[in-house]
Amino acid sequence: MVRVKNWLLIALPTLLTIAVADHAAAQTAPPGATPPAASVPTAVRRSGGLVPGQKRPPGDPVQIERGKTLYGISCTSCHGADLRGGDLGGPNLLRSQVALSDQDGELIAPIIQGARQNSGMPAVPMSPADGKAVAAYVRSVVATIGTQGKPPSIGKPAPSVLVGDVTAGQAYFASKCASCHSPTGDLAGIATRVSDPKALQNVWVGGGRNRRFGPTLGAPGSRHTVMVTITEASGESVEGRLVRIDDFLVTVALADGTSRTFRREGDIPKVDVHDPMKMHRDLLAAYTDKDMHDVTAYLVTLK
C-alpha cells in the first residue's frame, strides 16, 4: 500500500503536466477546426421530404405516368399500391435506401432486370426504358414524403367513396334494411343532414353512430338504448335499461332512477335482452366492400 501511494505521488505531477499541455493545444487550435472523428455527414432537407445526401430535379411527368402504369401491372402485388409492401411480401420502398438514393434509374433498374435474384427479388420482364420509367415513378412518390410520421398522401385529396352501384344499393337496402328504415321516413333527407359521403357511410355502417370501437349500451331514452327484462324463479319480472351484463351478474336501471343487480346462475333468472342495434352488429360481419359502397351510393341520393 505504501509503495502504491509513493508511486502516485511521483506520477501525479507528470499527469498534470500532460493535461495542461493538451488543454493549451486545444485552445490554440485554428478556429472552426473539428477533429476528424466528429465529422458526421448530414442529410439535405428539401421541399417535400428528406432524401439523404442529395437533391433531385423534377421528373418528366410523361415518364412518371408511364412508370405508374407499369408499376401497377408488375410491382403492386409485391410492393403494394402505396409502395409500402404488398401481399407477396415485398419490402417497403418508401424506406428503401435504393429508392431514396436513386437518381435516374441507375440503382432501381438493375434490380428490376434481376440483379437481386439471389436475394429473392425475381427479374421482371421489362425493357431498360420501362425500368427507368418505374424508377421515375418510385422517386416521384418518395418525393412526397413529409416529415417523420406523415405518409405520402398528405396534401392530396382523399379518394371518393362514391364508387358503388345505386341500383344495387337500393336492392340491398330493400332486402336488409327496409324492415326498420324508410327512405321517406327516418332516412328522408339523410344525404342533406350528412353531406360528406364518407361520413355518411361511417354513420350508416355504425347504425346511426359515428363511433369506431364496439357496441355501447346507449344513453337513457336513446333509440340505441338496450333494454332488458329479468324474470326471477318466482315469476316476478323487472324491466329497464341494461347497464351491465356478464355470465355472473346483470344490472338494470329502473324508471325511478334506481338500479338493481341480479346474480346469475345458469338460466336463472331468465334474461331477455332487447337490443335495437343487434341487426346492425350482425351485418357488420356480413357486409362486403361492394355492399357498403352500393348502399352509400344509394343513400347519397336521399336528399
C-alpha positions as CSV (number, residue, x, y, z in Angstrom):
1,M,0.0,0.0,0.0
2,V,2.9,2.4,0.9
3,R,4.6,1.6,-2.5
4,V,1.4,2.4,-4.3
5,K,1.0,5.8,-2.6
6,N,4.6,6.7,-3.3
7,W,4.1,5.8,-7.0
8,L,1.0,8.1,-7.2
9,L,2.9,11.0,-5.6
10,I,5.7,10.6,-8.2
11,A,3.3,10.2,-11.2
12,L,0.8,12.9,-10.3
13,P,3.0,15.9,-11.4
14,T,3.6,14.2,-14.8
15,L,0.0,13.6,-15.4
16,L,-0.9,17.2,-14.6
17,T,1.7,18.4,-17.0
18,I,0.3,16.3,-19.8
19,A,-3.3,17.5,-19.1
20,V,-2.2,21.2,-19.1
21,A,-0.4,20.7,-22.4
22,D,-3.4,19.1,-24.0
23,H,-5.6,21.9,-22.8
24,A,-3.3,24.5,-24.2
25,A,-3.1,22.7,-27.6
26,A,-6.9,22.6,-27.8
27,Q,-7.1,26.4,-27.1
28,T,-4.5,27.2,-29.9
29,A,-6.3,25.0,-32.5
30,P,-7.4,27.0,-35.5
31,P,-10.9,28.4,-35.2
32,G,-13.6,26.1,-36.7
33,A,-11.2,23.1,-36.7
34,T,-13.1,19.9,-35.9
35,P,-11.4,16.6,-35.2
36,P,-12.0,14.0,-38.0
37,A,-13.9,11.7,-35.6
38,A,-16.5,14.4,-35.0
39,S,-17.3,14.8,-38.7
40,V,-20.8,13.4,-39.4
41,P,-22.4,13.5,-42.9
42,T,-25.7,15.4,-42.9
43,A,-28.8,14.8,-44.9
44,V,-30.0,17.6,-47.2
45,R,-33.6,18.6,-46.4
46,R,-35.6,19.7,-49.4
47,S,-39.2,20.7,-50.1
48,G,-41.5,17.6,-49.9
49,G,-39.4,15.2,-47.9
50,L,-36.0,14.1,-46.8
51,V,-33.6,12.4,-49.3
52,P,-30.2,11.7,-47.6
53,G,-27.3,13.4,-49.3
54,Q,-28.9,14.7,-52.5
55,K,-31.4,16.8,-54.3
56,R,-33.3,15.6,-57.3
57,P,-34.6,17.7,-60.2
58,P,-38.3,17.3,-61.0
59,G,-39.1,14.2,-63.0
60,D,-40.7,14.0,-66.5
61,P,-44.5,13.9,-66.0
62,V,-45.0,11.7,-69.1
63,Q,-42.3,9.2,-67.9
64,I,-43.7,9.2,-64.4
65,E,-47.2,8.5,-65.6
66,R,-46.0,5.6,-67.8
67,G,-44.0,4.3,-64.8
68,K,-47.1,4.4,-62.6
69,T,-49.0,2.2,-65.1
70,L,-46.1,-0.3,-65.3
71,Y,-45.7,-0.3,-61.6
72,G,-49.4,-1.1,-61.2
73,I,-49.1,-4.0,-63.6
74,S,-45.8,-5.6,-62.5
75,C,-45.0,-4.4,-59.0
76,T,-48.1,-3.8,-56.9
77,S,-48.5,-7.4,-55.8
78,C,-45.1,-7.4,-54.1
79,H,-44.6,-3.8,-53.1
80,G,-48.2,-2.6,-52.6
81,A,-50.2,0.1,-54.4
82,D,-48.8,2.7,-52.0
83,L,-45.2,1.3,-52.1
84,R,-45.4,0.1,-48.5
85,G,-45.2,-3.6,-49.2
86,G,-47.7,-5.9,-50.8
87,D,-49.4,-9.3,-50.2
88,L,-46.4,-11.2,-51.6
89,G,-44.0,-9.8,-49.0
90,G,-42.0,-7.3,-51.0
91,P,-40.2,-4.6,-48.9
92,N,-41.5,-1.1,-48.2
93,L,-40.0,1.1,-51.0
94,L,-40.6,4.3,-49.0
95,R,-37.9,3.1,-46.6
96,S,-35.6,1.6,-49.2
97,Q,-32.1,3.1,-49.3
98,V,-32.0,2.2,-53.0
99,A,-35.2,4.2,-53.7
100,L,-34.0,7.1,-51.6
101,S,-30.6,7.3,-53.4
102,D,-31.7,6.5,-57.0
103,Q,-31.1,9.5,-59.4
104,D,-32.1,8.2,-62.8
105,G,-32.8,4.5,-62.5
106,E,-29.2,3.6,-62.1
107,L,-30.0,1.7,-58.8
108,I,-33.6,0.6,-59.3
109,A,-33.5,-0.5,-62.9
110,P,-30.8,-3.2,-62.5
111,I,-32.8,-4.7,-59.6
112,I,-35.8,-4.9,-61.9
113,Q,-33.6,-6.6,-64.5
114,G,-32.6,-9.3,-62.0
115,A,-29.6,-8.0,-60.1
116,R,-31.0,-9.3,-56.8
117,Q,-32.4,-12.7,-57.9
118,N,-30.3,-14.5,-55.4
119,S,-31.8,-12.3,-52.6
120,G,-35.4,-13.2,-53.5
121,M,-36.2,-10.4,-56.0
122,P,-37.1,-12.1,-59.3
123,A,-36.3,-10.4,-62.6
124,V,-39.3,-8.5,-64.1
125,P,-39.7,-8.8,-67.9
126,M,-39.3,-5.1,-68.6
127,S,-37.2,-3.1,-71.0
128,P,-34.5,-0.8,-69.6
129,A,-36.5,2.2,-70.7
130,D,-39.6,0.9,-68.9
131,G,-37.4,0.1,-65.8
132,K,-36.3,3.7,-65.7
133,A,-39.9,4.8,-66.0
134,V,-40.8,2.7,-63.0
135,A,-37.8,4.2,-61.1
136,A,-39.0,7.7,-62.0
137,Y,-42.5,6.9,-60.6
138,V,-41.0,5.5,-57.4
139,R,-38.9,8.6,-57.0
140,S,-41.9,10.8,-57.6
141,V,-43.8,9.1,-54.7
142,V,-40.7,9.2,-52.4
143,A,-40.5,13.0,-53.1
144,T,-44.0,13.4,-51.5
145,I,-42.9,12.0,-48.1
146,G,-43.4,14.6,-45.4
147,T,-41.7,14.9,-42.1
148,Q,-41.4,11.8,-39.9
149,G,-44.8,10.1,-39.4
150,K,-46.5,11.8,-42.3
151,P,-47.5,9.4,-45.2
152,P,-47.0,10.5,-48.8
153,S,-50.8,11.1,-49.2
154,I,-50.6,14.3,-47.0
155,G,-51.8,17.2,-49.1
156,K,-53.5,15.0,-51.7
157,P,-57.3,14.9,-51.9
158,A,-58.8,11.7,-50.4
159,P,-60.3,9.3,-52.9
160,S,-64.1,9.4,-53.2
161,V,-66.1,6.6,-51.6
162,L,-68.8,7.1,-54.3
163,V,-67.8,4.1,-56.4
164,G,-70.9,1.9,-55.9
165,D,-73.9,1.0,-57.9
166,V,-77.0,3.0,-56.9
167,T,-79.5,0.3,-58.2
168,A,-77.7,-2.5,-56.4
169,G,-77.6,-0.4,-53.2
170,Q,-81.3,0.2,-53.4
171,A,-81.9,-3.5,-53.8
172,Y,-79.7,-4.3,-50.8
173,F,-81.5,-1.7,-48.7
174,A,-84.9,-3.1,-49.6
175,S,-83.8,-6.7,-48.6
176,K,-81.8,-5.9,-45.5
177,C,-82.7,-2.5,-44.1
178,A,-86.3,-1.7,-45.1
179,S,-87.8,-3.6,-42.2
180,C,-86.5,-0.9,-39.8
181,H,-85.8,2.1,-42.0
182,S,-87.6,4.1,-44.7
183,P,-86.2,6.4,-47.4
184,T,-89.2,8.6,-47.0
185,G,-89.4,8.3,-43.2
186,D,-86.4,8.3,-40.8
187,L,-83.9,8.5,-43.7
188,A,-85.6,11.2,-45.6
189,G,-83.0,13.9,-46.4
190,I,-80.2,12.0,-44.7
191,A,-77.8,13.0,-47.5
192,T,-78.5,16.6,-46.7
193,R,-78.1,16.2,-43.0
194,V,-74.8,14.3,-43.5
195,S,-73.4,15.9,-46.7
196,D,-70.0,14.2,-46.7
197,P,-70.3,10.8,-48.4
198,K,-67.5,9.2,-46.3
199,A,-69.1,10.5,-43.0
200,L,-72.5,9.2,-44.3
201,Q,-71.0,5.8,-44.9
202,N,-69.5,5.7,-41.4
203,V,-72.8,6.7,-39.9
204,W,-75.0,4.1,-41.6
205,V,-72.5,1.3,-41.2
206,G,-72.3,2.1,-37.5
207,G,-76.1,2.1,-37.2
208,G,-76.5,5.9,-36.9
209,R,-73.5,6.4,-34.7
210,N,-70.1,7.6,-35.9
211,R,-68.1,5.6,-33.4
212,R,-65.1,3.4,-34.1
213,F,-65.0,0.9,-31.3
214,G,-67.6,-1.7,-30.3
215,P,-71.2,-1.5,-29.2
216,T,-72.4,0.7,-26.5
217,L,-75.5,0.3,-24.3
218,G,-76.9,3.7,-25.3
219,A,-78.0,6.6,-23.2
220,P,-81.4,6.6,-21.4
221,G,-84.1,7.4,-23.9
222,S,-81.9,7.0,-26.9
223,R,-83.2,4.9,-29.8
224,H,-80.0,2.9,-29.4
225,T,-80.9,2.0,-25.8
226,V,-80.6,-1.6,-24.9
227,M,-83.5,-2.8,-22.7
228,V,-83.6,-5.9,-20.6
229,T,-86.4,-7.9,-19.0
230,I,-85.3,-10.1,-16.0
231,T,-87.7,-12.8,-14.8
232,E,-86.9,-14.4,-11.5
233,A,-87.7,-18.0,-10.5
234,S,-90.7,-16.7,-8.5
235,G,-92.2,-15.3,-11.7
236,E,-91.5,-11.6,-10.7
237,S,-90.2,-9.6,-13.7
238,V,-88.2,-6.4,-13.8
239,E,-87.7,-4.3,-16.9
240,G,-85.4,-1.4,-17.5
241,R,-82.3,-0.2,-19.3
242,L,-79.4,-2.6,-19.4
243,V,-76.4,-1.2,-17.5
244,R,-74.1,-4.3,-17.3
245,I,-74.3,-7.9,-18.1
246,D,-71.9,-10.8,-17.9
247,D,-72.0,-14.5,-17.0
248,F,-72.4,-13.8,-13.3
249,L,-74.3,-10.5,-12.9
250,V,-76.8,-8.4,-14.7
251,T,-77.6,-4.8,-13.7
252,V,-80.7,-2.9,-14.8
253,A,-81.5,0.8,-14.4
254,L,-85.2,1.3,-13.4
255,A,-87.6,4.0,-14.3
256,D,-87.4,5.6,-10.9
257,G,-83.6,6.3,-11.2
258,T,-82.5,3.4,-9.1
259,S,-80.7,0.2,-10.2
260,R,-80.8,-3.4,-9.3
261,T,-78.2,-6.1,-9.7
262,F,-79.1,-9.8,-10.0
263,R,-76.8,-12.7,-9.6
264,R,-76.9,-15.2,-12.5
265,E,-76.7,-18.9,-12.1
266,G,-77.1,-20.6,-15.4
267,D,-80.5,-19.6,-16.8
268,I,-81.8,-18.3,-13.5
269,P,-83.0,-15.6,-13.6
270,K,-84.2,-15.5,-17.2
271,V,-82.7,-12.6,-19.0
272,D,-84.2,-11.2,-22.3
273,V,-82.1,-8.5,-23.9
274,H,-83.9,-6.2,-26.4
275,D,-81.1,-4.6,-28.5
276,P,-82.3,-2.4,-31.4
277,M,-78.8,-2.4,-32.8
278,K,-78.4,-6.2,-33.0
279,M,-79.1,-6.4,-36.7
280,H,-76.5,-3.7,-37.5
281,R,-73.9,-5.6,-35.4
282,D,-74.8,-8.9,-37.1
283,L,-74.5,-7.3,-40.5
284,L,-71.0,-5.9,-39.8
285,A,-69.7,-9.5,-40.2
286,A,-71.6,-9.9,-43.5
287,Y,-71.0,-6.6,-45.3
288,T,-68.7,-6.8,-48.3
289,D,-66.9,-3.7,-49.6
290,K,-69.3,-3.7,-52.6
291,D,-72.3,-3.8,-50.3
292,M,-71.1,-0.8,-48.4
293,H,-70.2,1.2,-51.5
294,D,-73.5,0.3,-53.2
295,V,-75.7,1.3,-50.2
296,T,-73.7,4.5,-49.7
297,A,-74.2,5.4,-53.4
298,Y,-77.9,4.9,-52.9
299,L,-78.2,6.8,-49.6
300,V,-76.4,9.8,-51.2
301,T,-79.5,10.2,-53.5
302,L,-81.8,10.7,-50.4
303,K,-81.5,14.5,-50.2
